[in-house]
């Protein structure tokens, strides 16, 4: 995968800054910590046309999963 680029969100962000594709983004998740639960993740936008990943600063923490 290409190097993740930073992107500022202004108004309605639906256009890829790399290739100009105008119909929005796919979403991907990347773990950001290596703690034993590994629950901190970054939410990354990926252009469906050129596959450039963009980090807009979205981060979340996943709920622990119950092992069956």
PDB file of N, CA, C and O in Angstrom:
ATOM      1  N   UNK A   1       0.837  -1.170   0.000  1.00  0.00           N
ATOM      2  CA  UNK A   1       0.000   0.000   0.000  1.00  0.00           C
ATOM      3  C   UNK A   1       0.888   1.242   0.000  1.00  0.00           C
ATOM      4  O   UNK A   1       1.975   1.240   0.579  1.00  0.00           O
ATOM      5  N   UNK A   2       0.422   2.284  -0.645  1.00  0.00           N
ATOM      6  CA  UNK A   2       1.162   3.541  -0.724  1.00  0.00           C
ATOM      7  C   UNK A   2       1.291   4.190   0.650  1.00  0.00           C
ATOM      8  O   UNK A   2       0.556   3.856   1.579  1.00  0.00           O
ATOM      9  N   UNK A   3       2.224   5.110   0.765  1.00  0.00           N
ATOM     10  CA  UNK A   3       2.414   5.843   2.013  1.00  0.00           C
ATOM     11  C   UNK A   3       1.159   6.665   2.319  1.00  0.00           C
ATOM     12  O   UNK A   3       0.589   7.296   1.429  1.00  0.00           O
ATOM     13  N   UNK A   4       0.739   6.651   3.575  1.00  0.00           N
ATOM     14  CA  UNK A   4      -0.452   7.381   3.993  1.00  0.00           C
ATOM     15  C   UNK A   4      -0.178   8.873   3.969  1.00  0.00           C
ATOM     16  O   UNK A   4       0.823   9.339   4.513  1.00  0.00           O
ATOM     17  N   UNK A   5      -1.073   9.620   3.334  1.00  0.00           N
ATOM     18  CA  UNK A   5      -0.948  11.072   3.238  1.00  0.00           C
ATOM     19  C   UNK A   5      -1.913  11.725   4.220  1.00  0.00           C
ATOM     20  O   UNK A   5      -2.975  11.176   4.515  1.00  0.00           O
ATOM     21  N   UNK A   6      -1.545  12.884   4.718  1.00  0.00           N
ATOM     22  CA  UNK A   6      -2.421  13.677   5.577  1.00  0.00           C
ATOM     23  C   UNK A   6      -3.385  14.452   4.693  1.00  0.00           C
ATOM     24  O   UNK A   6      -3.019  14.880   3.598  1.00  0.00           O
ATOM     25  N   UNK A   7      -4.625  14.635   5.167  1.00  0.00           N
ATOM     26  CA  UNK A   7      -5.596  15.407   4.405  1.00  0.00           C
ATOM     27  C   UNK A   7      -6.432  16.229   5.378  1.00  0.00           C
ATOM     28  O   UNK A   7      -6.925  15.707   6.378  1.00  0.00           O
ATOM     29  N   UNK A   8      -6.587  17.502   5.085  1.00  0.00           N
ATOM     30  CA  UNK A   8      -7.447  18.377   5.860  1.00  0.00           C
ATOM     31  C   UNK A   8      -8.858  18.289   5.302  1.00  0.00           C
ATOM     32  O   UNK A   8      -9.046  18.274   4.085  1.00  0.00           O
ATOM     33  N   UNK A   9      -9.845  18.230   6.179  1.00  0.00           N
ATOM     34  CA  UNK A   9     -11.236  18.166   5.739  1.00  0.00           C
ATOM     35  C   UNK A   9     -11.785  19.584   5.703  1.00  0.00           C
ATOM     36  O   UNK A   9     -11.777  20.291   6.711  1.00  0.00           O
ATOM     37  N   UNK A  10     -12.258  19.988   4.541  1.00  0.00           N
ATOM     38  CA  UNK A  10     -12.842  21.318   4.363  1.00  0.00           C
ATOM     39  C   UNK A  10     -14.207  21.144   3.714  1.00  0.00           C
ATOM     40  O   UNK A  10     -14.324  20.590   2.621  1.00  0.00           O
ATOM     41  N   UNK A  11     -15.232  21.622   4.398  1.00  0.00           N
ATOM     42  CA  UNK A  11     -16.597  21.471   3.891  1.00  0.00           C
ATOM     43  C   UNK A  11     -16.922  20.000   3.679  1.00  0.00           C
ATOM     44  O   UNK A  11     -16.821  19.206   4.614  1.00  0.00           O
ATOM     45  N   UNK A  12     -17.308  19.628   2.478  1.00  0.00           N
ATOM     46  CA  UNK A  12     -17.654  18.247   2.149  1.00  0.00           C
ATOM     47  C   UNK A  12     -16.490  17.634   1.384  1.00  0.00           C
ATOM     48  O   UNK A  12     -16.245  18.000   0.234  1.00  0.00           O
ATOM     49  N   UNK A  13     -15.776  16.712   2.002  1.00  0.00           N
ATOM     50  CA  UNK A  13     -14.575  16.140   1.392  1.00  0.00           C
ATOM     51  C   UNK A  13     -14.940  14.846   0.668  1.00  0.00           C
ATOM     52  O   UNK A  13     -15.118  13.802   1.295  1.00  0.00           O
ATOM     53  N   UNK A  14     -15.046  14.927  -0.642  1.00  0.00           N
ATOM     54  CA  UNK A  14     -15.393  13.748  -1.442  1.00  0.00           C
ATOM     55  C   UNK A  14     -14.441  13.553  -2.620  1.00  0.00           C
ATOM     56  O   UNK A  14     -14.591  12.594  -3.377  1.00  0.00           O
ATOM     57  N   UNK A  15     -13.471  14.441  -2.785  1.00  0.00           N
ATOM     58  CA  UNK A  15     -12.566  14.398  -3.930  1.00  0.00           C
ATOM     59  C   UNK A  15     -11.156  14.011  -3.487  1.00  0.00           C
ATOM     60  O   UNK A  15     -10.619  14.573  -2.532  1.00  0.00           O
ATOM     61  N   UNK A  16     -10.566  13.050  -4.188  1.00  0.00           N
ATOM     62  CA  UNK A  16      -9.203  12.603  -3.885  1.00  0.00           C
ATOM     63  C   UNK A  16      -8.200  13.692  -4.260  1.00  0.00           C
ATOM     64  O   UNK A  16      -8.193  14.185  -5.388  1.00  0.00           O
ATOM     65  N   UNK A  17      -7.356  14.058  -3.301  1.00  0.00           N
ATOM     66  CA  UNK A  17      -6.337  15.074  -3.540  1.00  0.00           C
ATOM     67  C   UNK A  17      -5.208  14.562  -4.438  1.00  0.00           C
ATOM     68  O   UNK A  17      -4.439  15.359  -4.975  1.00  0.00           O
ATOM     69  N   UNK A  18      -5.101  13.249  -4.604  1.00  0.00           N
ATOM     70  CA  UNK A  18      -4.036  12.659  -5.417  1.00  0.00           C
ATOM     71  C   UNK A  18      -4.432  12.566  -6.895  1.00  0.00           C
ATOM     72  O   UNK A  18      -3.686  13.011  -7.767  1.00  0.00           O
ATOM     73  N   UNK A  19      -5.609  11.985  -7.176  1.00  0.00           N
ATOM     74  CA  UNK A  19      -5.976  11.728  -8.578  1.00  0.00           C
ATOM     75  C   UNK A  19      -7.203  12.496  -9.053  1.00  0.00           C
ATOM     76  O   UNK A  19      -7.486  12.526 -10.250  1.00  0.00           O
ATOM     77  N   UNK A  20      -7.942  13.121  -8.123  1.00  0.00           N
ATOM     78  CA  UNK A  20      -9.111  13.903  -8.520  1.00  0.00           C
ATOM     79  C   UNK A  20     -10.420  13.129  -8.572  1.00  0.00           C
ATOM     80  O   UNK A  20     -11.458  13.706  -8.896  1.00  0.00           O
ATOM     81  N   UNK A  21     -10.393  11.840  -8.263  1.00  0.00           N
ATOM     82  CA  UNK A  21     -11.621  11.041  -8.220  1.00  0.00           C
ATOM     83  C   UNK A  21     -12.626  11.742  -7.308  1.00  0.00           C
ATOM     84  O   UNK A  21     -12.251  12.188  -6.224  1.00  0.00           O
ATOM     85  N   UNK A  22     -13.905  11.852  -7.720  1.00  0.00           N
ATOM     86  CA  UNK A  22     -14.869  12.692  -7.010  1.00  0.00           C
ATOM     87  C   UNK A  22     -16.012  11.976  -6.303  1.00  0.00           C
ATOM     88  O   UNK A  22     -16.950  12.639  -5.861  1.00  0.00           O
ATOM     89  N   UNK A  23     -15.976  10.672  -6.180  1.00  0.00           N
ATOM     90  CA  UNK A  23     -17.132   9.964  -5.614  1.00  0.00           C
ATOM     91  C   UNK A  23     -16.865   9.352  -4.247  1.00  0.00           C
ATOM     92  O   UNK A  23     -17.391   8.280  -3.946  1.00  0.00           O
ATOM     93  N   UNK A  24     -16.062  10.005  -3.413  1.00  0.00           N
ATOM     94  CA  UNK A  24     -15.885   9.547  -2.043  1.00  0.00           C
ATOM     95  C   UNK A  24     -14.767   8.535  -1.872  1.00  0.00           C
ATOM     96  O   UNK A  24     -13.936   8.339  -2.758  1.00  0.00           O
ATOM     97  N   UNK A  25     -14.767   7.894  -0.701  1.00  0.00           N
ATOM     98  CA  UNK A  25     -13.656   7.051  -0.283  1.00  0.00           C
ATOM     99  C   UNK A  25     -14.144   5.738   0.315  1.00  0.00           C
ATOM    100  O   UNK A  25     -15.276   5.633   0.787  1.00  0.00           O
ATOM    101  N   UNK A  26     -13.272   4.748   0.284  1.00  0.00           N
ATOM    102  CA  UNK A  26     -13.458   3.529   1.054  1.00  0.00           C
ATOM    103  C   UNK A  26     -12.889   3.801   2.443  1.00  0.00           C
ATOM    104  O   UNK A  26     -12.149   4.767   2.629  1.00  0.00           O
ATOM    105  N   UNK A  27     -13.223   2.969   3.407  1.00  0.00           N
ATOM    106  CA  UNK A  27     -12.720   3.120   4.772  1.00  0.00           C
ATOM    107  C   UNK A  27     -11.918   1.882   5.147  1.00  0.00           C
ATOM    108  O   UNK A  27     -12.294   0.755   4.827  1.00  0.00           O
ATOM    109  N   UNK A  28     -10.802   2.121   5.833  1.00  0.00           N
ATOM    110  CA  UNK A  28      -9.966   1.038   6.316  1.00  0.00           C
ATOM    111  C   UNK A  28      -9.583   1.339   7.763  1.00  0.00           C
ATOM    112  O   UNK A  28      -9.683   2.482   8.211  1.00  0.00           O
ATOM    113  N   UNK A  29      -9.146   0.320   8.488  1.00  0.00           N
ATOM    114  CA  UNK A  29      -8.785   0.473   9.890  1.00  0.00           C
ATOM    115  C   UNK A  29      -7.361  -0.012  10.094  1.00  0.00           C
ATOM    116  O   UNK A  29      -6.963  -1.041   9.549  1.00  0.00           O
ATOM    117  N   UNK A  30      -6.587   0.743  10.892  1.00  0.00           N
ATOM    118  CA  UNK A  30      -5.202   0.361  11.168  1.00  0.00           C
ATOM    119  C   UNK A  30      -4.969   0.453  12.676  1.00  0.00           C
ATOM    120  O   UNK A  30      -5.234   1.488  13.287  1.00  0.00           O
ATOM    121  N   UNK A  31      -4.477  -0.623  13.268  1.00  0.00           N
ATOM    122  CA  UNK A  31      -4.153  -0.602  14.697  1.00  0.00           C
ATOM    123  C   UNK A  31      -3.036   0.400  14.934  1.00  0.00           C
ATOM    124  O   UNK A  31      -2.080   0.482  14.163  1.00  0.00           O
ATOM    125  N   UNK A  32      -3.176   1.171  16.029  1.00  0.00           N
ATOM    126  CA  UNK A  32      -2.180   2.209  16.313  1.00  0.00           C
ATOM    127  C   UNK A  32      -1.382   1.912  17.575  1.00  0.00           C
ATOM    128  O   UNK A  32      -0.404   2.606  17.854  1.00  0.00           O
ATOM    129  N   UNK A  33      -1.773   0.899  18.347  1.00  0.00           N
ATOM    130  CA  UNK A  33      -1.029   0.531  19.551  1.00  0.00           C
ATOM    131  C   UNK A  33      -0.755  -0.957  19.531  1.00  0.00           C
ATOM    132  O   UNK A  33      -1.448  -1.729  18.868  1.00  0.00           O
ATOM    133  N   UNK A  34       0.254  -1.336  20.261  1.00  0.00           N
ATOM    134  CA  UNK A  34       0.603  -2.754  20.363  1.00  0.00           C
ATOM    135  C   UNK A  34       0.384  -3.248  21.789  1.00  0.00           C
ATOM    136  O   UNK A  34       1.102  -4.125  22.268  1.00  0.00           O
ATOM    137  N   UNK A  35      -0.631  -2.667  22.474  1.00  0.00           N
ATOM    138  CA  UNK A  35      -0.933  -3.154  23.812  1.00  0.00           C
ATOM    139  C   UNK A  35      -1.546  -4.549  23.705  1.00  0.00           C
ATOM    140  O   UNK A  35      -1.836  -5.017  22.603  1.00  0.00           O
ATOM    141  N   UNK A  36      -1.744  -5.209  24.838  1.00  0.00           N
ATOM    142  CA  UNK A  36      -2.218  -6.601  24.763  1.00  0.00           C
ATOM    143  C   UNK A  36      -3.606  -6.726  24.157  1.00  0.00           C
ATOM    144  O   UNK A  36      -3.913  -7.757  23.557  1.00  0.00           O
ATOM    145  N   UNK A  37      -4.465  -5.703  24.294  1.00  0.00           N
ATOM    146  CA  UNK A  37      -5.766  -5.766  23.648  1.00  0.00           C
ATOM    147  C   UNK A  37      -5.711  -5.247  22.213  1.00  0.00           C
ATOM    148  O   UNK A  37      -6.465  -5.720  21.362  1.00  0.00           O
ATOM    149  N   UNK A  38      -4.834  -4.283  21.926  1.00  0.00           N
ATOM    150  CA  UNK A  38      -4.717  -3.738  20.574  1.00  0.00           C
ATOM    151  C   UNK A  38      -5.986  -3.063  20.106  1.00  0.00           C
ATOM    152  O   UNK A  38      -6.356  -3.181  18.938  1.00  0.00           O
ATOM    153  N   UNK A  39      -6.666  -2.350  21.008  1.00  0.00           N
ATOM    154  CA  UNK A  39      -7.973  -1.803  20.677  1.00  0.00           C
ATOM    155  C   UNK A  39      -7.950  -0.402  20.082  1.00  0.00           C
ATOM    156  O   UNK A  39      -8.991   0.060  19.613  1.00  0.00           O
ATOM    157  N   UNK A  40      -6.821   0.297  20.077  1.00  0.00           N
ATOM    158  CA  UNK A  40      -6.757   1.636  19.497  1.00  0.00           C
ATOM    159  C   UNK A  40      -6.531   1.520  17.993  1.00  0.00           C
ATOM    160  O   UNK A  40      -5.596   0.853  17.551  1.00  0.00           O
ATOM    161  N   UNK A  41      -7.387   2.167  17.211  1.00  0.00           N
ATOM    162  CA  UNK A  41      -7.277   2.092  15.762  1.00  0.00           C
ATOM    163  C   UNK A  41      -7.446   3.472  15.137  1.00  0.00           C
ATOM    164  O   UNK A  41      -8.137   4.338  15.673  1.00  0.00           O
ATOM    165  N   UNK A  42      -6.793   3.654  13.987  1.00  0.00           N
ATOM    166  CA  UNK A  42      -6.995   4.837  13.160  1.00  0.00           C
ATOM    167  C   UNK A  42      -7.948   4.438  12.041  1.00  0.00           C
ATOM    168  O   UNK A  42      -7.874   3.326  11.518  1.00  0.00           O
ATOM    169  N   UNK A  43      -8.839   5.347  11.682  1.00  0.00           N
ATOM    170  CA  UNK A  43      -9.759   5.136  10.564  1.00  0.00           C
ATOM    171  C   UNK A  43      -9.166   5.885   9.375  1.00  0.00           C
ATOM    172  O   UNK A  43      -9.033   7.108   9.410  1.00  0.00           O
ATOM    173  N   UNK A  44      -8.811   5.155   8.329  1.00  0.00           N
ATOM    174  CA  UNK A  44      -8.105   5.705   7.178  1.00  0.00           C
ATOM    175  C   UNK A  44      -9.030   5.686   5.960  1.00  0.00           C
ATOM    176  O   UNK A  44      -9.729   4.702   5.720  1.00  0.00           O
ATOM    177  N   UNK A  45      -9.028   6.770   5.200  1.00  0.00           N
ATOM    178  CA  UNK A  45      -9.796   6.833   3.953  1.00  0.00           C
ATOM    179  C   UNK A  45      -8.899   6.375   2.808  1.00  0.00           C
ATOM    180  O   UNK A  45      -7.723   6.737   2.754  1.00  0.00           O
ATOM    181  N   UNK A  46      -9.454   5.574   1.886  1.00  0.00           N
ATOM    182  CA  UNK A  46      -8.691   5.081   0.742  1.00  0.00           C
ATOM    183  C   UNK A  46      -9.440   5.423  -0.531  1.00  0.00           C
ATOM    184  O   UNK A  46     -10.627   5.124  -0.664  1.00  0.00           O
ATOM    185  N   UNK A  47      -8.741   6.054  -1.468  1.00  0.00           N
ATOM    186  CA  UNK A  47      -9.355   6.395  -2.751  1.00  0.00           C
ATOM    187  C   UNK A  47      -9.623   5.107  -3.535  1.00  0.00           C
ATOM    188  O   UNK A  47      -8.706   4.309  -3.731  1.00  0.00           O
ATOM    189  N   UNK A  48     -10.869   4.889  -3.988  1.00  0.00           N
ATOM    190  CA  UNK A  48     -11.163   3.680  -4.749  1.00  0.00           C
ATOM    191  C   UNK A  48     -10.563   3.685  -6.157  1.00  0.00           C
ATOM    192  O   UNK A  48     -10.508   2.642  -6.808  1.00  0.00           O
ATOM    193  N   UNK A  49     -10.116   4.843  -6.629  1.00  0.00           N
ATOM    194  CA  UNK A  49      -9.545   4.922  -7.968  1.00  0.00           C
ATOM    195  C   UNK A  49      -8.039   4.674  -7.969  1.00  0.00           C
ATOM    196  O   UNK A  49      -7.554   3.828  -8.721  1.00  0.00           O
ATOM    197  N   UNK A  50      -7.288   5.409  -7.127  1.00  0.00           N
ATOM    198  CA  UNK A  50      -5.826   5.297  -7.155  1.00  0.00           C
ATOM    199  C   UNK A  50      -5.246   4.576  -5.939  1.00  0.00           C
ATOM    200  O   UNK A  50      -4.038   4.347  -5.879  1.00  0.00           O
ATOM    201  N   UNK A  51      -6.091   4.215  -4.969  1.00  0.00           N
ATOM    202  CA  UNK A  51      -5.706   3.480  -3.755  1.00  0.00           C
ATOM    203  C   UNK A  51      -4.835   4.264  -2.777  1.00  0.00           C
ATOM    204  O   UNK A  51      -4.243   3.670  -1.877  1.00  0.00           O
ATOM    205  N   UNK A  52      -4.745   5.578  -2.933  1.00  0.00           N
ATOM    206  CA  UNK A  52      -3.979   6.384  -1.988  1.00  0.00           C
ATOM    207  C   UNK A  52      -4.698   6.420  -0.645  1.00  0.00           C
ATOM    208  O   UNK A  52      -5.883   6.753  -0.599  1.00  0.00           O
ATOM    209  N   UNK A  53      -4.007   6.084   0.463  1.00  0.00           N
ATOM    210  CA  UNK A  53      -4.631   6.177   1.779  1.00  0.00           C
ATOM    211  C   UNK A  53      -4.440   7.585   2.359  1.00  0.00           C
ATOM    212  O   UNK A  53      -3.385   8.199   2.202  1.00  0.00           O
ATOM    213  N   UNK A  54      -5.481   8.076   3.031  1.00  0.00           N
ATOM    214  CA  UNK A  54      -5.446   9.402   3.643  1.00  0.00           C
ATOM    215  C   UNK A  54      -5.795   9.308   5.116  1.00  0.00           C
ATOM    216  O   UNK A  54      -6.763   8.652   5.499  1.00  0.00           O
ATOM    217  N   UNK A  55      -4.991   9.975   5.940  1.00  0.00           N
ATOM    218  CA  UNK A  55      -5.245  10.068   7.369  1.00  0.00           C
ATOM    219  C   UNK A  55      -5.835  11.447   7.628  1.00  0.00           C
ATOM    220  O   UNK A  55      -5.183  12.460   7.376  1.00  0.00           O
ATOM    221  N   UNK A  56      -7.088  11.489   8.141  1.00  0.00           N
ATOM    222  CA  UNK A  56      -7.704  12.776   8.468  1.00  0.00           C
ATOM    223  C   UNK A  56      -7.803  12.965   9.973  1.00  0.00           C
ATOM    224  O   UNK A  56      -8.456  13.896  10.446  1.00  0.00           O
ATOM    225  N   UNK A  57      -7.151  12.076  10.729  1.00  0.00           N
ATOM    226  CA  UNK A  57      -7.110  12.214  12.174  1.00  0.00           C
ATOM    227  C   UNK A  57      -8.209  11.489  12.930  1.00  0.00           C
ATOM    228  O   UNK A  57      -8.353  11.683  14.137  1.00  0.00           O
ATOM    229  N   UNK A  58      -8.989  10.658  12.248  1.00  0.00           N
ATOM    230  CA  UNK A  58     -10.030   9.895  12.936  1.00  0.00           C
ATOM    231  C   UNK A  58      -9.399   8.734  13.696  1.00  0.00           C
ATOM    232  O   UNK A  58      -8.660   7.934  13.124  1.00  0.00           O
ATOM    233  N   UNK A  59      -9.696   8.651  14.982  1.00  0.00           N
ATOM    234  CA  UNK A  59      -9.190   7.562  15.814  1.00  0.00           C
ATOM    235  C   UNK A  59     -10.332   7.057  16.688  1.00  0.00           C
ATOM    236  O   UNK A  59     -11.242   7.813  17.028  1.00  0.00           O
ATOM    237  N   UNK A  60     -10.281   5.791  17.048  1.00  0.00           N
ATOM    238  CA  UNK A  60     -11.303   5.219  17.915  1.00  0.00           C
ATOM    239  C   UNK A  60     -10.700   4.089  18.726  1.00  0.00           C
ATOM    240  O   UNK A  60      -9.570   3.667  18.481  1.00  0.00           O
ATOM    241  N   UNK A  61     -11.448   3.613  19.674  1.00  0.00           N
ATOM    242  CA  UNK A  61     -11.048   2.463  20.481  1.00  0.00           C
ATOM    243  C   UNK A  61     -12.135   1.413  20.327  1.00  0.00           C
ATOM    244  O   UNK A  61     -13.311   1.694  20.556  1.00  0.00           O
ATOM    245  N   UNK A  62     -11.750   0.211  19.942  1.00  0.00           N
ATOM    246  CA  UNK A  62     -12.690  -0.884  19.759  1.00  0.00           C
ATOM    247  C   UNK A  62     -13.080  -1.476  21.109  1.00  0.00           C
ATOM    248  O   UNK A  62     -12.281  -1.482  22.046  1.00  0.00           O
ATOM    249  N   UNK A  63     -14.297  -1.966  21.201  1.00  0.00           N
ATOM    250  CA  UNK A  63     -14.726  -2.688  22.397  1.00  0.00           C
ATOM    251  C   UNK A  63     -14.021  -4.031  22.435  1.00  0.00           C
ATOM    252  O   UNK A  63     -13.806  -4.640  21.386  1.00  0.00           O
ATOM    253  N   UNK A  64     -13.657  -4.506  23.615  1.00  0.00           N
ATOM    254  CA  UNK A  64     -13.032  -5.835  23.713  1.00  0.00           C
ATOM    255  C   UNK A  64     -13.972  -6.910  23.156  1.00  0.00           C
ATOM    256  O   UNK A  64     -15.183  -6.851  23.373  1.00  0.00           O
ATOM    257  N   UNK A  65     -13.430  -7.867  22.459  1.00  0.00           N
ATOM    258  CA  UNK A  65     -14.210  -8.967  21.912  1.00  0.00           C
ATOM    259  C   UNK A  65     -14.233 -10.125  22.897  1.00  0.00           C
ATOM    260  O   UNK A  65     -13.206 -10.467  23.484  1.00  0.00           O
ATOM    261  N   UNK A  66     -15.384 -10.720  23.077  1.00  0.00           N
ATOM    262  CA  UNK A  66     -15.525 -11.879  23.947  1.00  0.00           C
ATOM    263  C   UNK A  66     -15.125 -13.108  23.157  1.00  0.00           C
ATOM    264  O   UNK A  66     -15.657 -13.354  22.074  1.00  0.00           O
ATOM    265  N   UNK A  67     -14.188 -13.886  23.693  1.00  0.00           N
ATOM    266  CA  UNK A  67     -13.752 -15.113  23.029  1.00  0.00           C
ATOM    267  C   UNK A  67     -14.738 -16.232  23.323  1.00  0.00           C
ATOM    268  O   UNK A  67     -15.056 -16.490  24.484  1.00  0.00           O
ATOM    269  N   UNK A  68     -15.219 -16.891  22.293  1.00  0.00           N
ATOM    270  CA  UNK A  68     -16.184 -17.980  22.461  1.00  0.00           C
ATOM    271  C   UNK A  68     -15.488 -19.313  22.602  1.00  0.00           C
ATOM    272  O   UNK A  68     -16.148 -20.341  22.751  1.00  0.00           O
TER     273      UNK A  68
END
